Every structure is written in C-alpha cells, then in structure tokens.
Amino acid sequence: MPYSKPPSRSSTRGPEPPKRRRFGAVLLALLVGGPLAASVTANVLPNLGRAELPKDQVATVPFRAGETLVYTVSWLKIEGGEMTLATSREWSPDGVPVHRIRLSAVSNDYVSRFYPVDTRYESWVDARDFTPVRFEKRAREGRYSADEVEEFDLGRRVGTWRNAKDRRRVVTLPPRFQDVISSFYFMRTVPLVPGGETRVDLCSRGRLYRLVVAVLGREKIETELGTFDAIKVQPRMHEGEGSEDQNKGKLFLWFSDDERRLPVMARTILPIGSVTARLTRVTAESPAAAPPPPAAR
C-alpha cells in the first residue's frame, strides 16, 4: 500500500514493522477510507469543562458536519485503495460541542493479496477552539498492527498516550497543539499565503513535535471532479526548535484556493516511488446532529 514497501513474491516473511512511523506516510494513511466502526462519544469523552469558553461557542471552520471526502490512492500509477475523511458534530457528556473526525485506510483487492491494509483513526476536537481532546488509532498494515489511544486533559494540560501492550507516556501540553489528524484539518483553518508558513505544536504518541507548514505557491490540479485552483503546501515535522526534519520522505498537499480549502490532492515522495491521493467525490450534506445529552441541556 502507499506508505510501505510491499514484500517481494519470493519472500516468506511480511515487512518488518517500522520503528518510527513517518509523518508524511501516517498522514496519507489517515486519508484512505473504508467503512468506519461506530463508537459512542458519551462512553469515550469526559466532561470537557473549561468555564472560560461558553458552551454555545463554536470556532469558524471551512467544513460542515457531514462532509465526506473520498480519494483514490495510487502508487507508481498502480491503484492501491480508496481514501475517505468524514466529519460529524457531537457533544461531550457536559454538553460541549465536538468535531468528530474519522479517517481510515483500506487497500483494494489487488494490493490486499500481498499487503493488506485496514487502518482507522479518529479524533475528537473541542469545537470551541479546535483543540483535540482524544485520538484513537487502529492500524493493520501487512504484519504490522497497533492499537493506541491518546487523551488530552485540557484543564490540567496533560496528555496521556497508551497502547494495547500497556505502554504509557505522559506529556505536558503546550497552550496550543494538534494531534496528527486534527493538524490536517487545522491547515484548512489558517491563512495560506504563498511564501509564508504556519507553525504549530503537534502531540503524537506522548511526544511533542514542531509542525512547520511551508506555503509553496499556487497551482492548477486536475481531478475527477474537474480542475481546481489550489495552494501547494509542504508540512515538515521537527522534534524541537532548530532540529532536523523528521520526515523520511517528502509530503506535499494541495488545498483548493477558496473558502472551502478542500484538500484536493496529497503526494508523498519516497525512495520506492511517489504515492498520490486525488479527490474523487465530495459529500457536503449536513445531517441532523444528535442532540446534547439530557444532563447538559
């Protein structure tokens, strides 16, 4: 599949799990879609509190609840799977509005013969200031598998990461940060001026990184939906101010140059070739969101 080299046909073993998941590769995996397992927000989220933020406050974002984006992913011109991002509006038990962002990666029948992929990610973001409160990962990529949860206590400014093997990591949260999924949507909310850049702290697996997004310029991008005027950006992840870029490959993203900031294409350039995801379908309906829980009314 797009983000790891498949084993040769003569190999009797699957690919070794990577020691460090590359940011560009992970972000592409977040875009690839199939059906997502349902979960009940009330059983996942705690009370979010933060009395300084009114419960009826919602930060302006360029997407609507119910937006679904579908992509086709190709590697060396070989179609490898379909990608989907989906958003919905939900509430915490104490009635705080939350964006639920669901992303998954599922390989097609051809690729699944030698490297099956079924990876799912979800992020819950406080809609009042677009700060993440919970992140979940379920990855199945060849012989690699991982189940992880990251919880962000915004009142105490503490992030806790844990996995299925009972490993645990705690980190002090900065005033402003994103998780891996919400960082992608965060890029849609900030000004994208050619020649400029955006910096934000990123919390992943109980560690903090500096995400630097350089705005490279404007280009026209062709998709099955037509030709878009787009803005090209390049995200880079650093372990700290002044540290070297942690990406093993180069990731480029193209957002539509309009108020929607649709992510119309993504491309990762790796030693094994480039992986490209192109937007093929958009559903922008805004279905009726579930009402806040009775205790919050």
Number of C-alpha atoms within 10 A of each C-alpha: 26 30 23 18 13 16 15 11 8 6 8 8 11 15 17 11 14 9 6 8 14 17 21 26 22 13 20 24 26 24 29 29 27 20 13 16 7 6 8 8 15 15 9 12 17 15 13 20 16 11 8 6 12 11 17 10 12 16 10 11 16 14 18 16 19 19 17 20 23 22 26 21 30 19 19 12 11 13 19 25 25 23 26 26 23 21 22 20 21 25 25 22 21 19 20 24 21 25 22 24 23 24 28 27 30 26 25 18 12 13 18 17 9 15 21 19 26 21 24 25 24 24 24 30 24 22 23 18 13 23 22 28 21 23 24 19 19 17 19 18 23 21 13 13 13 14 16 19 20 25 22 22 18 18 10 9 12 15 23 19 23 17 17 10 9 9 9 15 14 16 17 16 22 16 9 12 21 25 24 21 25 22 21 17 19 17 20 19 18 13 11 22 15 14 10 13 17 15 15 18 22 23 25 18 20 19 16 20 20 20 25 18 20 20 22 18 15 17 15 14 18 15 16 11 12 9 12 18 16 23 24 24 25 18 22 22 22 18 16 13 9 8 11 11 16 15 16 16 19 18 23 20 23 27 24 22 18 12 11 14 21 20 23 26 23 24 23 22 17 18 9 14 15 18 24 24 28 23 23 18 16 15 11 15 11 14 12 10 12 10 12 17 15 9 8 13 8
